[in-house]
């Protein structure tokens, strides 16, 4: 399933349905990496401290960091930076998903039906529902269909041997069964998004609840332990970061006529400057990925993996839905109220807006000044206008989604 090797020794990581082609994309469990000080594979210097992250494929990331205390503490903490970047990435996709639902609900529901069939198929192979979710098995199926096996696999995917064997034995039969007759061209709005992310976008209800509970912890001081400080896992708000797809960018590797393997990137000449820069930025991780597979340790490997884990500052600041701390709750509560309004009948149903704001107000404690359905109604209206504006801007052929 790795794609074809041409006569000249060139090899492109391929999609299952289109050999020799594979869009570059980020690893969805960006914090699933084990970077231990002094690790001979990653070559981390012991003075860096330890960064440990635990997670599963397609699951929310679990992150725990310890580092040297600097002489001057910054206002924003590592747990805030990670949450802020992940939240903005997730919210951008959340608006896209809701806009797609307004314009092409039937096609989006087709994808949700496929997601349900994938989950059922994996359970029929002996996995529990919890195991399917934790191991991201439906994500794996989507990615192999959309991007290809080699593009999906990476050294950060850790399975027990028995689990890995069962996955390998099951993945192709499930794909053949569920994706029979599947036409990706019917869903052009997925051109820049993974199908897996579209059908598993941010859980707004959970994000709002966790934010109300834990936002004060994002700026809290770590507990001091000698020269190092640590942040309890409970101080993090864990979100799934979606993975953008860069159309027109392909991986390229070659070993013939070289003493060592080489890896490169091919880009279409008519790509926009923004896409070219995104593809090059994305490719930094794939170089580090290839180095680790070949047992090569370098400073570049370390920095590229950590950049990948933390996320691109440039990307996170481009048209961010949330730019300051005080916007987090209004945006999440507004989206929650919007979703509730849609669920109980939509804006056209009399009283749905008022009911939705009152239901959303229940997320807050009685003594919380944000427990104000009039204020939440204003937040709902703001988020609704964003979604409707995006939906109206989407091309009839869905190329801009």
Secondary structure, 3 states (H helix, E strand, C coil): CCCCECCCCEECCCCCCCCCCCEEECCCCCCCCEECCCCCCCCCCHHHCEEEEECCCCCCCEEEEEEECCCCCCCCCHHHHHHHHHHHHHHHHHHHHHHHHHHHHHHHHHHHHHHHHHHHHHHHCCCCHHHHHHCCHHHHHHHHHHCCHHHHCCCCCCCCHHHHHHHHHHHHHHHHHHCCCCCHHHCHHHCCECHHHHCCCCCHHHHHHHHHHHHHHHHCCCEEECCEEECCHHHCCCCCCCCEEEEEEEEEEECCCCCCCEEEEEECCCCCHHHHHHHHHHHHHHHHHHHHHCCCCCHHHHHHHHHHHHCCHHHHHCCCCCCCCCHHHHHHHHHHHHHHHHHCCCCCCCCHHHHHHHHHHCCCCCCCCCCCHHHHHHHHHHHHHHHHHHHHHCCCCCCCC
